[in-house]
Amino acid sequence: MRKLFALCLVQRWAVYLGPPAATTAPVVRGTPVIPATWTLRSHPVTAPHAMVVTAHPLATQAGVDILKQGGNAIDAVVAVAFALEVVLPEAGNIGGGGFIVHRTTSGEVSALDYREAAPSGASHDMYLDSAAT
């Protein structure tokens, strides 16, 4: 009886959803976003112990150096943030916000949300002019 009920439910759901919509290929215009000189990998990159990935090689090296000196991932993150503040200040870095997901060697996972918070007096339209632009 349960199987019959489940089958009827699935059939009703299929009727409700209707036939699958026809898919159309996306239209791509303009120049390619990824330069032709970049190599793209179709497989994930892994590391046996640790990995530091940033938008600038000097910041990456700062994180790697901290790890090689015995620092942990959080130490490396702080070093990377300070290095990025110098070599890529437009990225926000120290004054910006973000998220950290941290997994300890024992498997415990924690997350930190340090996004920016607007002042209590802020409103949705506070930066719009009289033309609402």
N, CA, C and O atoms as CSV, one atom per row, in Angstrom:
chain,resi,resn,atom,element,x,y,z
A,1,MET,N,N,0.827,-1.193,0.000
A,1,MET,CA,C,0.000,0.000,0.000
A,1,MET,C,C,0.876,1.264,0.000
A,1,MET,O,O,0.576,2.241,-0.686
A,2,ARG,N,N,1.966,1.223,0.785
A,2,ARG,CA,C,2.861,2.386,0.833
A,2,ARG,C,C,3.501,2.636,-0.523
A,2,ARG,O,O,3.646,3.782,-0.949
A,3,LYS,N,N,3.886,1.546,-1.206
A,3,LYS,CA,C,4.502,1.699,-2.527
A,3,LYS,C,C,3.519,2.314,-3.507
A,3,LYS,O,O,3.888,3.185,-4.294
A,4,LEU,N,N,2.269,1.866,-3.466
A,4,LEU,CA,C,1.243,2.409,-4.338
A,4,LEU,C,C,1.027,3.893,-4.062
A,4,LEU,O,O,0.891,4.690,-4.990
A,5,PHE,N,N,0.996,4.261,-2.774
A,5,PHE,CA,C,0.833,5.660,-2.398
A,5,PHE,C,C,2.008,6.495,-2.909
A,5,PHE,O,O,1.812,7.584,-3.450
A,6,ALA,N,N,3.237,5.979,-2.735
A,6,ALA,CA,C,4.426,6.696,-3.196
A,6,ALA,C,C,4.410,6.849,-4.709
A,6,ALA,O,O,4.776,7.902,-5.230
A,7,LEU,N,N,3.989,5.803,-5.421
A,7,LEU,CA,C,3.932,5.861,-6.873
A,7,LEU,C,C,2.907,6.904,-7.333
A,7,LEU,O,O,3.167,7.669,-8.262
A,8,CYS,N,N,1.752,6.929,-6.681
A,8,CYS,CA,C,0.728,7.924,-7.018
A,8,CYS,C,C,1.231,9.338,-6.745
A,8,CYS,O,O,0.975,10.260,-7.520
A,9,LEU,N,N,1.942,9.496,-5.645
A,9,LEU,CA,C,2.477,10.800,-5.288
A,9,LEU,C,C,3.488,11.276,-6.331
A,9,LEU,O,O,3.471,12.438,-6.739
A,10,VAL,N,N,4.359,10.377,-6.754
A,10,VAL,CA,C,5.362,10.719,-7.761
A,10,VAL,C,C,4.679,11.075,-9.075
A,10,VAL,O,O,5.072,12.029,-9.746
A,11,GLN,N,N,3.640,10.294,-9.446
A,11,GLN,CA,C,2.927,10.556,-10.688
A,11,GLN,C,C,2.232,11.908,-10.635
A,11,GLN,O,O,2.260,12.658,-11.611
A,12,ARG,N,N,1.612,12.225,-9.511
A,12,ARG,CA,C,0.941,13.521,-9.353
A,12,ARG,C,C,1.947,14.665,-9.461
A,12,ARG,O,O,1.679,15.680,-10.105
A,13,TRP,N,N,3.111,14.490,-8.823
A,13,TRP,CA,C,4.150,15.507,-8.852
A,13,TRP,C,C,4.632,15.741,-10.284
A,13,TRP,O,O,4.858,16.883,-10.684
A,14,ALA,N,N,4.792,14.659,-11.061
A,14,ALA,CA,C,5.233,14.776,-12.448
A,14,ALA,C,C,4.196,15.529,-13.278
A,14,ALA,O,O,4.555,16.350,-14.122
A,15,VAL,N,N,2.908,15.252,-13.041
A,15,VAL,CA,C,1.854,15.965,-13.755
A,15,VAL,C,C,1.868,17.437,-13.368
A,15,VAL,O,O,1.699,18.309,-14.221
A,16,TYR,N,N,2.068,17.715,-12.086
A,16,TYR,CA,C,2.098,19.089,-11.591
A,16,TYR,C,C,3.236,19.879,-12.233
A,16,TYR,O,O,3.052,21.029,-12.631
A,17,LEU,N,N,4.403,19.263,-12.332
A,17,LEU,CA,C,5.567,19.949,-12.899
A,17,LEU,C,C,5.465,20.117,-14.400
A,17,LEU,O,O,6.018,21.067,-14.954
A,18,GLY,N,N,4.772,19.219,-15.064
A,18,GLY,CA,C,4.633,19.309,-16.505
A,18,GLY,C,C,5.862,18.769,-17.209
A,18,GLY,O,O,6.793,18.293,-16.560
A,19,PRO,N,N,5.871,18.839,-18.533
A,19,PRO,CA,C,7.012,18.305,-19.288
A,19,PRO,C,C,8.248,19.176,-19.053
A,19,PRO,O,O,8.134,20.364,-18.752
A,20,PRO,N,N,9.415,18.579,-19.193
A,20,PRO,CA,C,10.637,19.371,-18.996
A,20,PRO,C,C,10.739,20.487,-20.026
A,20,PRO,O,O,10.410,20.304,-21.198
A,21,ALA,N,N,11.194,21.624,-19.576
A,21,ALA,CA,C,11.329,22.782,-20.465
A,21,ALA,C,C,12.468,22.553,-21.439
A,21,ALA,O,O,13.475,21.935,-21.095
A,22,ALA,N,N,12.308,23.046,-22.639
A,22,ALA,CA,C,13.361,22.937,-23.638
A,22,ALA,C,C,14.512,23.849,-23.231
A,22,ALA,O,O,14.303,24.989,-22.816
A,23,THR,N,N,15.703,23.339,-23.356
A,23,THR,CA,C,16.868,24.146,-22.982
A,23,THR,C,C,17.470,24.750,-24.234
A,23,THR,O,O,17.515,24.118,-25.290
A,24,THR,N,N,17.928,25.967,-24.103
A,24,THR,CA,C,18.589,26.644,-25.211
A,24,THR,C,C,20.018,26.932,-24.799
A,24,THR,O,O,20.308,27.159,-23.624
A,25,ALA,N,N,20.885,26.919,-25.759
A,25,ALA,CA,C,22.289,27.188,-25.481
A,25,ALA,C,C,22.460,28.653,-25.113
A,25,ALA,O,O,21.832,29.520,-25.721
A,26,PRO,N,N,23.309,28.942,-24.117
A,26,PRO,CA,C,23.521,30.342,-23.748
A,26,PRO,C,C,24.256,31.086,-24.862
A,26,PRO,O,O,25.064,30.507,-25.589
A,27,VAL,N,N,23.963,32.359,-24.979
A,27,VAL,CA,C,24.612,33.201,-25.971
A,27,VAL,C,C,25.785,33.895,-25.291
A,27,VAL,O,O,25.613,34.588,-24.287
A,28,VAL,N,N,26.962,33.705,-25.839
A,28,VAL,CA,C,28.157,34.317,-25.277
A,28,VAL,C,C,28.626,35.385,-26.244
A,28,VAL,O,O,28.865,35.114,-27.421
A,29,ARG,N,N,28.756,36.603,-25.737
A,29,ARG,CA,C,29.178,37.716,-26.572
A,29,ARG,C,C,30.408,38.365,-25.967
A,29,ARG,O,O,30.680,38.207,-24.777
A,30,GLY,N,N,31.139,39.082,-26.772
A,30,GLY,CA,C,32.293,39.818,-26.271
A,30,GLY,C,C,33.553,38.975,-26.295
A,30,GLY,O,O,33.601,37.895,-26.884
A,31,THR,N,N,34.565,39.502,-25.637
A,31,THR,CA,C,35.853,38.813,-25.606
A,31,THR,C,C,35.865,37.780,-24.486
A,31,THR,O,O,35.147,37.928,-23.496
A,32,PRO,N,N,36.670,36.742,-24.634
A,32,PRO,CA,C,36.755,35.732,-23.581
A,32,PRO,C,C,37.253,36.348,-22.276
A,32,PRO,O,O,38.127,37.214,-22.278
A,33,VAL,N,N,36.686,35.890,-21.173
A,33,VAL,CA,C,37.081,36.398,-19.870
A,33,VAL,C,C,38.420,35.797,-19.452
A,33,VAL,O,O,39.233,36.466,-18.814
A,34,ILE,N,N,38.644,34.555,-19.805
A,34,ILE,CA,C,39.876,33.872,-19.419
A,34,ILE,C,C,40.886,34.009,-20.553
A,34,ILE,O,O,40.608,33.583,-21.674
A,35,PRO,N,N,42.048,34.591,-20.287
A,35,PRO,CA,C,43.054,34.742,-21.345
A,35,PRO,C,C,43.457,33.393,-21.935
A,35,PRO,O,O,43.521,32.392,-21.221
A,36,ALA,N,N,43.724,33.370,-23.220
A,36,ALA,CA,C,44.085,32.132,-23.911
A,36,ALA,C,C,45.397,31.549,-23.396
A,36,ALA,O,O,45.644,30.353,-23.556
A,37,THR,N,N,46.238,32.375,-22.783
A,37,THR,CA,C,47.524,31.885,-22.289
A,37,THR,C,C,47.404,31.118,-20.974
A,37,THR,O,O,48.349,30.443,-20.565
A,38,TRP,N,N,46.259,31.214,-20.311
A,38,TRP,CA,C,46.074,30.498,-19.049
A,38,TRP,C,C,45.773,29.042,-19.336
A,38,TRP,O,O,45.053,28.723,-20.283
A,39,THR,N,N,46.318,28.168,-18.525
A,39,THR,CA,C,45.998,26.752,-18.670
A,39,THR,C,C,44.898,26.409,-17.685
A,39,THR,O,O,44.937,26.819,-16.525
A,40,LEU,N,N,43.936,25.669,-18.145
A,40,LEU,CA,C,42.822,25.275,-17.291
A,40,LEU,C,C,42.922,23.785,-16.994
A,40,LEU,O,O,43.228,22.983,-17.876
A,41,ARG,N,N,42.666,23.433,-15.770
A,41,ARG,CA,C,42.725,22.032,-15.371
A,41,ARG,C,C,41.306,21.519,-15.169
A,41,ARG,O,O,40.450,22.206,-14.611
A,42,SER,N,N,41.082,20.323,-15.627
A,42,SER,CA,C,39.757,19.748,-15.460
A,42,SER,C,C,39.690,18.830,-14.248
A,42,SER,O,O,38.684,18.151,-14.040
A,43,HIS,N,N,40.734,18.804,-13.457
A,43,HIS,CA,C,40.740,17.966,-12.264
A,43,HIS,C,C,41.106,18.821,-11.056
A,43,HIS,O,O,41.806,19.824,-11.196
A,44,PRO,N,N,40.640,18.433,-9.877
A,44,PRO,CA,C,40.951,19.232,-8.688
A,44,PRO,C,C,42.431,19.132,-8.321
A,44,PRO,O,O,43.090,18.129,-8.594
A,45,VAL,N,N,42.923,20.174,-7.710
A,45,VAL,CA,C,44.293,20.194,-7.226
A,45,VAL,C,C,44.253,19.892,-5.735
A,45,VAL,O,O,43.476,20.495,-4.995
A,46,THR,N,N,45.076,18.973,-5.300
A,46,THR,CA,C,45.110,18.606,-3.887
A,46,THR,C,C,46.530,18.691,-3.355
A,46,THR,O,O,47.489,18.775,-4.124
A,47,ALA,N,N,46.656,18.668,-2.048
A,47,ALA,CA,C,47.961,18.687,-1.402
A,47,ALA,C,C,47.909,17.741,-0.211
A,47,ALA,O,O,46.866,17.621,0.432
A,48,PRO,N,N,49.006,17.072,0.093
A,48,PRO,CA,C,48.983,16.096,1.194
A,48,PRO,C,C,48.885,16.730,2.583
A,48,PRO,O,O,48.383,16.092,3.508
A,49,HIS,N,N,49.350,17.962,2.749
A,49,HIS,CA,C,49.364,18.567,4.089
A,49,HIS,C,C,48.631,19.901,4.156
A,49,HIS,O,O,47.762,20.089,5.007
A,50,ALA,N,N,48.970,20.811,3.280
A,50,ALA,CA,C,48.371,22.140,3.333
A,50,ALA,C,C,48.462,22.782,1.967
A,50,ALA,O,O,49.230,22.348,1.109
A,51,MET,N,N,47.669,23.820,1.777
A,51,MET,CA,C,47.679,24.550,0.519
A,51,MET,C,C,47.363,26.012,0.817
A,51,MET,O,O,46.490,26.306,1.633
A,52,VAL,N,N,48.060,26.911,0.169
A,52,VAL,CA,C,47.790,28.344,0.295
A,52,VAL,C,C,47.508,28.867,-1.106
A,52,VAL,O,O,48.336,28.732,-2.006
A,53,VAL,N,N,46.344,29.459,-1.283
A,53,VAL,CA,C,45.948,29.987,-2.583
A,53,VAL,C,C,45.488,31.426,-2.374
A,53,VAL,O,O,44.589,31.682,-1.573
A,54,THR,N,N,46.095,32.353,-3.085
A,54,THR,CA,C,45.710,33.762,-2.980
A,54,THR,C,C,45.705,34.381,-4.374
A,54,THR,O,O,45.995,33.714,-5.367
A,55,ALA,N,N,45.374,35.654,-4.426
A,55,ALA,CA,C,45.346,36.386,-5.686
A,55,ALA,C,C,46.701,36.968,-6.063
A,55,ALA,O,O,46.827,37.603,-7.110
A,56,HIS,N,N,47.715,36.764,-5.232
A,56,HIS,CA,C,49.038,37.322,-5.529
A,56,HIS,C,C,50.113,36.360,-5.017
A,56,HIS,O,O,50.004,35.855,-3.899
A,57,PRO,N,N,51.148,36.102,-5.821
A,57,PRO,CA,C,52.178,35.140,-5.409
A,57,PRO,C,C,52.925,35.518,-4.130
A,57,PRO,O,O,53.317,34.633,-3.369
A,58,LEU,N,N,53.128,36.812,-3.878
A,58,LEU,CA,C,53.829,37.199,-2.647
A,58,LEU,C,C,52.985,36.902,-1.407
A,58,LEU,O,O,53.521,36.505,-0.372
A,59,ALA,N,N,51.683,37.090,-1.508
A,59,ALA,CA,C,50.793,36.762,-0.394
A,59,ALA,C,C,50.758,35.249,-0.180
A,59,ALA,O,O,50.749,34.779,0.958
A,60,THR,N,N,50.739,34.498,-1.267
A,60,THR,CA,C,50.778,33.041,-1.154
A,60,THR,C,C,52.060,32.609,-0.457
A,60,THR,O,O,52.033,31.754,0.428
A,61,GLN,N,N,53.172,33.196,-0.852
A,61,GLN,CA,C,54.454,32.836,-0.243
A,61,GLN,C,C,54.473,33.178,1.240
A,61,GLN,O,O,55.063,32.441,2.030
A,62,ALA,N,N,53.849,34.269,1.632
A,62,ALA,CA,C,53.780,34.632,3.050
A,62,ALA,C,C,53.056,33.539,3.835
A,62,ALA,O,O,53.508,33.153,4.913
A,63,GLY,N,N,51.942,33.040,3.309
A,63,GLY,CA,C,51.210,31.968,3.975
A,63,GLY,C,C,52.002,30.684,4.038
A,63,GLY,O,O,52.007,30.004,5.064
A,64,VAL,N,N,52.673,30.343,2.948
A,64,VAL,CA,C,53.503,29.127,2.921
A,64,VAL,C,C,54.640,29.235,3.930
A,64,VAL,O,O,54.931,28.268,4.634
A,65,ASP,N,N,55.285,30.395,4.009
A,65,ASP,CA,C,56.384,30.592,4.957
A,65,ASP,C,C,55.914,30.392,6.393
A,65,ASP,O,O,56.620,29.778,7.193
A,66,ILE,N,N,54.742,30.898,6.728
A,66,ILE,CA,C,54.212,30.734,8.084
A,66,ILE,C,C,53.984,29.254,8.390
A,66,ILE,O,O,54.319,28.781,9.476
A,67,LEU,N,N,53.416,28.532,7.432
A,67,LEU,CA,C,53.180,27.100,7.640
A,67,LEU,C,C,54.494,26.337,7.794
A,67,LEU,O,O,54.597,25.442,8.632
A,68,LYS,N,N,55.484,26.683,7.000
A,68,LYS,CA,C,56.791,26.008,7.088
A,68,LYS,C,C,57.484,26.283,8.414
A,68,LYS,O,O,58.288,25.472,8.874
A,69,GLN,N,N,57.178,27.427,9.036
A,69,GLN,CA,C,57.772,27.773,10.328
A,69,GLN,C,C,57.005,27.164,11.493
A,69,GLN,O,O,57.331,27.420,12.652
A,70,GLY,N,N,55.987,26.358,11.193
A,70,GLY,CA,C,55.239,25.693,12.247
A,70,GLY,C,C,53.908,26.341,12.588
A,70,GLY,O,O,53.224,25.886,13.505
A,71,GLY,N,N,53.529,27.375,11.886
A,71,GLY,CA,C,52.242,28.020,12.145
A,71,GLY,C,C,51.082,27.169,11.656
A,71,GLY,O,O,51.260,26.258,10.847
A,72,ASN,N,N,49.903,27.473,12.152
A,72,ASN,CA,C,48.720,26.733,11.706
A,72,ASN,C,C,47.998,27.516,10.612
A,72,ASN,O,O,48.474,28.561,10.170
A,73,ALA,N,N,46.857,27.007,10.183
A,73,ALA,CA,C,46.128,27.626,9.078
A,73,ALA,C,C,45.668,29.041,9.417
A,73,ALA,O,O,45.683,29.919,8.555
A,74,ILE,N,N,45.264,29.267,10.657
A,74,ILE,CA,C,44.810,30.608,11.036
A,74,ILE,C,C,45.986,31.581,11.018
A,74,ILE,O,O,45.836,32.722,10.584
A,75,ASP,N,N,47.148,31.143,11.483
A,75,ASP,CA,C,48.346,31.991,11.400
A,75,ASP,C,C,48.628,32.363,9.939
A,75,ASP,O,O,48.944,33.513,9.634
A,76,ALA,N,N,48.511,31.379,9.045
A,76,ALA,CA,C,48.774,31.627,7.632
A,76,ALA,C,C,47.737,32.585,7.045
A,76,ALA,O,O,48.077,33.435,6.222
A,77,VAL,N,N,46.483,32.455,7.459
A,77,VAL,CA,C,45.434,33.359,6.970
A,77,VAL,C,C,45.733,34.801,7.354
A,77,VAL,O,O,45.574,35.714,6.543
A,78,VAL,N,N,46.163,34.999,8.585
A,78,VAL,CA,C,46.475,36.358,9.043
A,78,VAL,C,C,47.655,36.917,8.245
A,78,VAL,O,O,47.628,38.074,7.826
A,79,ALA,N,N,48.687,36.102,8.035
A,79,ALA,CA,C,49.839,36.556,7.252
A,79,ALA,C,C,49.426,36.902,5.829
A,79,ALA,O,O,49.859,37.916,5.281
A,80,VAL,N,N,48.596,36.068,5.236
A,80,VAL,CA,C,48.114,36.321,3.871
A,80,VAL,C,C,47.307,37.609,3.820
A,80,VAL,O,O,47.465,38.401,2.891
A,81,ALA,N,N,46.446,37.829,4.805
A,81,ALA,CA,C,45.620,39.046,4.817
A,81,ALA,C,C,46.488,40.295,4.884
A,81,ALA,O,O,46.237,41.265,4.169
A,82,PHE,N,N,47.506,40.276,5.737
A,82,PHE,CA,C,48.393,41.437,5.826
A,82,PHE,C,C,49.194,41.619,4.538
A,82,PHE,O,O,49.392,42.747,4.088
A,83,ALA,N,N,49.653,40.523,3.944
A,83,ALA,CA,C,50.411,40.621,2.697
A,83,ALA,C,C,49.522,41.152,1.562
A,83,ALA,O,O,49.951,41.990,0.769
A,84,LEU,N,N,48.280,40.654,1.495
A,84,LEU,CA,C,47.368,41.143,0.456
A,84,LEU,C,C,47.039,42.616,0.650
A,84,LEU,O,O,46.802,43.330,-0.324
A,85,GLU,N,N,47.021,43.073,1.884
A,85,GLU,CA,C,46.763,44.487,2.142
A,85,GLU,C,C,47.838,45.351,1.482
A,85,GLU,O,O,47.564,46.477,1.067
A,86,VAL,N,N,49.051,44.826,1.389
A,86,VAL,CA,C,50.160,45.568,0.784
A,86,VAL,C,C,50.179,45.412,-0.734
A,86,VAL,O,O,50.290,46.399,-1.460
A,87,VAL,N,N,50.072,44.166,-1.214
A,87,VAL,CA,C,50.248,43.925,-2.650
A,87,VAL,C,C,48.959,44.026,-3.451
A,87,VAL,O,O,49.014,44.171,-4.672
A,88,LEU,N,N,47.792,43.955,-2.800
A,88,LEU,CA,C,46.514,44.028,-3.496
A,88,LEU,C,C,45.496,44.742,-2.597
A,88,LEU,O,O,44.502,44.143,-2.187
A,89,PRO,N,N,45.747,46.037,-2.289
A,89,PRO,CA,C,44.902,46.736,-1.316
A,89,PRO,C,C,43.445,46.887,-1.740
A,89,PRO,O,O,42.569,47.025,-0.887
A,90,GLU,N,N,43.170,46.862,-3.055
A,90,GLU,CA,C,41.790,47.026,-3.501
A,90,GLU,C,C,40.909,45.814,-3.188
A,90,GLU,O,O,39.696,45.867,-3.394
A,91,ALA,N,N,41.493,44.736,-2.698
A,91,ALA,CA,C,40.725,43.527,-2.379
A,91,ALA,C,C,40.030,43.617,-1.023
A,91,ALA,O,O,39.222,42.747,-0.697
A,92,GLY,N,N,40.316,44.628,-0.235
A,92,GLY,CA,C,39.641,44.783,1.059
A,92,GLY,C,C,40.484,44.279,2.207
A,92,GLY,O,O,40.908,45.065,3.055
A,93,ASN,N,N,40.730,43.000,2.249
A,93,ASN,CA,C,41.636,42.360,3.191
A,93,ASN,C,C,41.357,42.678,4.658
A,93,ASN,O,O,40.326,42.262,5.186
A,94,ILE,N,N,42.251,43.404,5.326
A,94,ILE,CA,C,42.141,43.634,6.766
A,94,ILE,C,C,40.865,44.384,7.130
A,94,ILE,O,O,40.200,44.035,8.105
A,95,GLY,N,N,40.519,45.401,6.364
A,95,GLY,CA,C,39.336,46.184,6.675
A,95,GLY,C,C,38.049,45.569,6.153
A,95,GLY,O,O,36.963,46.054,6.469
A,96,GLY,N,N,38.150,44.520,5.367
A,96,GLY,CA,C,36.971,43.900,4.776
A,96,GLY,C,C,36.426,42.781,5.638
A,96,GLY,O,O,36.923,42.523,6.735
A,97,GLY,N,N,35.429,42.139,5.144
A,97,GLY,CA,C,34.820,41.043,5.876
A,97,GLY,C,C,34.931,39.759,5.096
A,97,GLY,O,O,35.472,39.732,3.990
A,98,GLY,N,N,34.422,38.703,5.674
A,98,GLY,CA,C,34.481,37.421,4.992
A,98,GLY,C,C,34.003,36.288,5.865
A,98,GLY,O,O,33.273,36.489,6.835
A,99,PHE,N,N,34.429,35.089,5.504
A,99,PHE,CA,C,34.065,33.881,6.222
A,99,PHE,C,C,35.311,33.024,6.395
A,99,PHE,O,O,36.199,33.027,5.542
A,100,ILE,N,N,35.371,32.306,7.482
A,100,ILE,CA,C,36.414,31.304,7.684
A,100,ILE,C,C,35.713,30.023,8.108
A,100,ILE,O,O,34.887,30.029,9.021
A,101,VAL,N,N,36.045,28.928,7.441
A,101,VAL,CA,C,35.607,27.605,7.870
A,101,VAL,C,C,36.873,26.862,8.249
A,101,VAL,O,O,37.775,26.700,7.427
A,102,HIS,N,N,36.942,26.412,9.485
A,102,HIS,CA,C,38.163,25.818,10.017
A,102,HIS,C,C,37.879,24.399,10.493
A,102,HIS,O,O,36.905,24.160,11.206
A,103,ARG,N,N,38.728,23.464,10.099
A,103,ARG,CA,C,38.619,22.077,10.544
A,103,ARG,C,C,39.899,21.723,11.289
A,103,ARG,O,O,40.996,21.838,10.742
A,104,THR,N,N,39.755,21.293,12.533
A,104,THR,CA,C,40.922,20.938,13.340
A,104,THR,C,C,41.404,19.546,12.963
A,104,THR,O,O,40.726,18.816,12.241
A,105,THR,N,N,42.584,19.188,13.460
A,105,THR,CA,C,43.122,17.858,13.189
A,105,THR,C,C,42.254,16.756,13.785
A,105,THR,O,O,42.291,15.616,13.322
A,106,SER,N,N,41.476,17.090,14.808
A,106,SER,CA,C,40.583,16.093,15.399
A,106,SER,C,C,39.264,15.989,14.644
A,106,SER,O,O,38.425,15.155,14.983
A,107,GLY,N,N,39.069,16.829,13.619
A,107,GLY,CA,C,37.860,16.766,12.802
A,107,GLY,C,C,36.783,17.752,13.194
A,107,GLY,O,O,35.740,17.805,12.543
A,108,GLU,N,N,37.001,18.536,14.237
A,108,GLU,CA,C,36.008,19.527,14.655
A,108,GLU,C,C,35.972,20.666,13.638
A,108,GLU,O,O,37.011,21.183,13.228
A,109,VAL,N,N,34.770,21.045,13.242
A,109,VAL,CA,C,34.609,22.102,12.246
A,109,VAL,C,C,33.932,23.297,12.902
A,109,VAL,O,O,32.945,23.148,13.623
A,110,SER,N,N,34.468,24.472,12.646
A,110,SER,CA,C,33.852,25.698,13.152
A,110,SER,C,C,33.867,26.731,12.029
A,110,SER,O,O,34.661,26.643,11.092
A,111,ALA,N,N,32.990,27.690,12.143
A,111,ALA,CA,C,32.904,28.733,11.127
A,111,ALA,C,C,32.864,30.092,11.805
A,111,ALA,O,O,32.324,30.242,12.901
A,112,LEU,N,N,33.442,31.073,11.138
A,112,LEU,CA,C,33.444,32.445,11.627
A,112,LEU,C,C,32.951,33.338,10.504
A,112,LEU,O,O,33.506,33.341,9.406
A,113,ASP,N,N,31.916,34.086,10.788
A,113,ASP,CA,C,31.353,35.038,9.831
A,113,ASP,C,C,31.771,36.422,10.315
A,113,ASP,O,O,31.275,36.902,11.334
A,114,TYR,N,N,32.674,37.057,9.593
A,114,TYR,CA,C,33.118,38.387,10.003
A,114,TYR,C,C,32.820,39.425,8.910
A,114,TYR,O,O,33.639,40.283,8.580
A,115,ARG,N,N,31.608,39.297,8.373
A,115,ARG,CA,C,31.179,40.294,7.385
A,115,ARG,C,C,30.986,41.644,8.061
A,115,ARG,O,O,30.777,41.742,9.270
A,116,GLU,N,N,31.065,42.670,7.238
A,116,GLU,CA,C,30.876,44.015,7.741
A,116,GLU,C,C,29.437,44.193,8.212
A,116,GLU,O,O,28.524,43.558,7.685
A,117,ALA,N,N,29.242,45.036,9.179
A,117,ALA,CA,C,27.894,45.356,9.663
A,117,ALA,C,C,27.638,46.835,9.405
A,117,ALA,O,O,28.492,47.680,9.675
A,118,ALA,N,N,26.478,47.133,8.893
A,118,ALA,CA,C,26.119,48.520,8.630
A,118,ALA,C,C,25.765,49.214,9.939
A,118,ALA,O,O,25.274,48.563,10.861
A,119,PRO,N,N,26.001,50.509,10.043
A,119,PRO,CA,C,25.598,51.246,11.235
A,119,PRO,C,C,24.086,51.148,11.440
A,119,PRO,O,O,23.338,50.967,10.480
A,120,SER,N,N,23.650,51.263,12.655
A,120,SER,CA,C,22.220,51.109,12.948
A,120,SER,C,C,21.370,52.161,12.247
A,120,SER,O,O,20.193,51.917,11.985
A,121,GLY,N,N,21.932,53.313,11.941
A,121,GLY,CA,C,21.168,54.362,11.267
A,121,GLY,C,C,21.140,54.225,9.755
A,121,GLY,O,O,20.535,55.056,9.077
A,122,ALA,N,N,21.784,53.188,9.203
A,122,ALA,CA,C,21.823,53.024,7.754
A,122,ALA,C,C,20.461,52.610,7.221
A,122,ALA,O,O,19.704,51.903,7.888
A,123,SER,N,N,20.161,53.062,6.006
A,123,SER,CA,C,18.907,52.671,5.366
A,123,SER,C,C,19.202,52.173,3.963
A,123,SER,O,O,20.287,52.398,3.426
A,124,HIS,N,N,18.238,51.502,3.382
A,124,HIS,CA,C,18.402,50.908,2.057
A,124,HIS,C,C,18.741,51.956,1.002
A,124,HIS,O,O,19.563,51.695,0.125
A,125,ASP,N,N,18.131,53.122,1.068
A,125,ASP,CA,C,18.292,54.141,0.031
A,125,ASP,C,C,19.167,55.312,0.455
A,125,ASP,O,O,19.097,56.376,-0.160
A,126,MET,N,N,19.969,55.152,1.460
A,126,MET,CA,C,20.699,56.299,2.009
A,126,MET,C,C,21.712,56.912,1.038
A,126,MET,O,O,22.074,58.077,1.201
A,127,TYR,N,N,22.174,56.175,0.046
A,127,TYR,CA,C,23.151,56.724,-0.883
A,127,TYR,C,C,22.552,57.090,-2.229
A,127,TYR,O,O,23.289,57.412,-3.162
A,128,LEU,N,N,21.242,57.050,-2.348
A,128,LEU,CA,C,20.588,57.431,-3.599
A,128,LEU,C,C,20.347,58.929,-3.612
A,128,LEU,O,O,20.032,59.523,-2.581
A,129,ASP,N,N,20.495,59.545,-4.792
A,129,ASP,CA,C,20.207,60.959,-4.913
A,129,ASP,C,C,18.716,61.158,-5.208
A,129,ASP,O,O,17.942,60.201,-5.175
A,130,SER,N,N,18.318,62.388,-5.494
A,130,SER,CA,C,16.890,62.685,-5.712
A,130,SER,C,C,16.344,61.955,-6.935
A,130,SER,O,O,15.135,61.744,-7.031
A,131,ALA,N,N,17.206,61.566,-7.866
A,131,ALA,CA,C,16.762,60.816,-9.058
A,131,ALA,C,C,16.774,59.320,-8.802
A,131,ALA,O,O,16.546,58.526,-9.715
A,132,ALA,N,N,17.043,58.932,-7.551
A,132,ALA,CA,C,17.097,57.521,-7.160
A,132,ALA,C,C,18.129,56.736,-7.949
A,132,ALA,O,O,17.886,55.601,-8.358
A,133,THR,N,N,19.290,57.360,-8.157
A,133,THR,CA,C,20.372,56.663,-8.859
A,133,THR,C,C,21.607,56.584,-8.011
A,133,THR,O,O,22.618,56.030,-8.443
